[in-house]
Amino acid sequence: MHIAKDLVAASATPLVLGILAEEESYGYAILKEISDRSGGRLEWTEGLLYPLLHRLERLGYVESSWRTPEGGRRRKYYAITEDGQRELAEQRKQWAAVTDALQDIWKATRTLGPLAPPVLEG
Amino acid sequence: MTGSDTELEAQIAEWRTYMLRRKAISGADVDELEDHLRERVGDLTESGLRPDEAFLIAVKRMGRMDELSREFAREHSDRLWKQLVLDPDRDAAADAERRRGLVVMLVCAALGVAAIKIPALFGYGFDESGEFYARNLGLLVLAPLAVYFAWRRRLNAAATGTVAALFVVGAVAVNAYPMDGDSQSIVLSAIHLPLALWFVVGVAYAGGEWRSGQKRMDFIRFTGEWFIYFVLIGLGGGVLTAFTVGVFGAIGVDAEVFISEWLMPCGAAAAVVVAAWLVEAKQSVIENMAPVLTRVFTPLFAVTLVAVLVAIGVTTNAIDVERDMLIMFDLLLAVVLGLVLYSISARDAAAKPGVFDWMQLALVVSALLIDILVLIAILGRITEWGFTPNKSAALGENLVLFVNLAWTAWLYIAIIRRRKRFALLENWQTGYMPVYAAWAGVVVLAFPPLFSFT
């Protein structure tokens, strides 16, 4: 299934902040996490992820640090900040409002939707 | 698996250098992306791919570099303009070094301005004392540049002493020799002293390691880039001058004395140092320009030189060996060498010979033929009229260029036929540099007494 570009862009920030709210992480792991959580339907490019991480850092929602795990490579870790937590809560509210409204509308229009074609009588 | 591991490392290293060329992606970002790339290569090899296959897929997944760099540029648009003023990496040490460079540049540019104006205090105004400035101009503007590099490179005492001593020798020679204001010797000195001193500046540029071929190649690159910046600053200065004259003329104030006594000499003297600073501070901006100019002008110069040869052949006119003509031909040959040097410096030494190399060979060979014609003309004049300073200097210069061009052509043929490695040509050019310096030195120091200061 292809997810429209606008939708990917709109959901990018809450997805990243949400993943980082669970625990700090780094670029490749975040990308994998997003792919896993969406069942492979959300395939982000590096060109989307890293500039986004850098923007979130500029806005103060995440902070980064270079660390070398034992026996590993030097790696840049991102962690969510308090501002980031607030932003995530705010985005959650907005998304909840949108999904609630959508759910409501889906229910009301179920019989008209393309998923359930009307049964022909005759 | 060590074989494919080293291959993978080489591929990643190559990928890194490509990434680092992108202005919007800083060194730290490349580190981050490299970590990402390695992680993905690791995952893919675990699932059964060979490292080289995994690398290809990982790079492909990362998306085209242009797109990636555009996305980075969108987020980091600041870097795109900042790199015109400052370098993108913001390490504290690099910052301090950059500030130091800026201060050193400002001080040395001020020194240049002072050097050009202080003689006026002793009655040598820029407008009236043409002869004084003909003798000393190179000295006055290049000494601050040498100071700049000695300071930047933290030159050791021995090298500093050598550079200073060479400047003093040059200063004594041009000023102490009793040359008339309209003699050939003084004109030759005025041309050759700056050339000789430029190589002395090169010693300071190389931080004293002037024997290193790598440093010499860097200095060749620096020379071309410095020239480009100097011309650009000169163009800007020309516009400024035109406006100054026009605007002050409109309100009835004559700005000409100010311009000829202050704006132009001071601006040019400062520009010598500023251009040098710009070359180092904005290295990557020009690196894209010089090879492009070389690519554009190599075919054009090759065609021009062939046309000259054809014209000489058809008309059977001999080359006129008046001074202006000789200077022009020497400059032409120097430009040809410059084109060759530039394409050598920008060329990937491992690349296979291509069409462009044939073009270069055509350029070198036609320059060589023209040089031979000039040499014949000069020798003809010398056997007829005897040695004069001008003709001897021209003879020497053309011989020096002849040897270089001949050996360059020979090496180029061998390279195109894949008998020799490209690096040999580079070694030859850098190894030959002291010959120019020596010849310029001989003309300045030995010619005036040899020709009894005529």
Chai-1 contact restraints between the chains, C-beta under 6 A:
chainA,res_idxA,chainB,res_idxB,connection_type,confidence,min_distance_angstrom,max_distance_angstrom,comment,restraint_id
A,G27,B,H36,contact,1.0,0.0,6.0,A-B,restraint_1
A,Y28,B,H36,contact,1.0,0.0,6.0,A-B,restraint_2
A,Y28,B,E39,contact,1.0,0.0,6.0,A-B,restraint_3
A,T45,B,G63,contact,1.0,0.0,6.0,A-B,restraint_4
A,E46,B,M62,contact,1.0,0.0,6.0,A-B,restraint_5
A,G47,B,G63,contact,1.0,0.0,6.0,A-B,restraint_6
A,G47,B,E67,contact,1.0,0.0,6.0,A-B,restraint_7
A,G47,B,L68,contact,1.0,0.0,6.0,A-B,restraint_8
A,G47,B,E71,contact,1.0,0.0,6.0,A-B,restraint_9
A,P51,B,E71,contact,1.0,0.0,6.0,A-B,restraint_10
A,P51,B,F72,contact,1.0,0.0,6.0,A-B,restraint_11
A,P51,B,E75,contact,1.0,0.0,6.0,A-B,restraint_12
A,H54,B,E75,contact,1.0,0.0,6.0,A-B,restraint_13
A,R55,B,E75,contact,1.0,0.0,6.0,A-B,restraint_14
A,R73,B,D35,contact,1.0,0.0,6.0,A-B,restraint_15
A,R75,B,D35,contact,1.0,0.0,6.0,A-B,restraint_16
A,K76,B,E32,contact,1.0,0.0,6.0,A-B,restraint_17
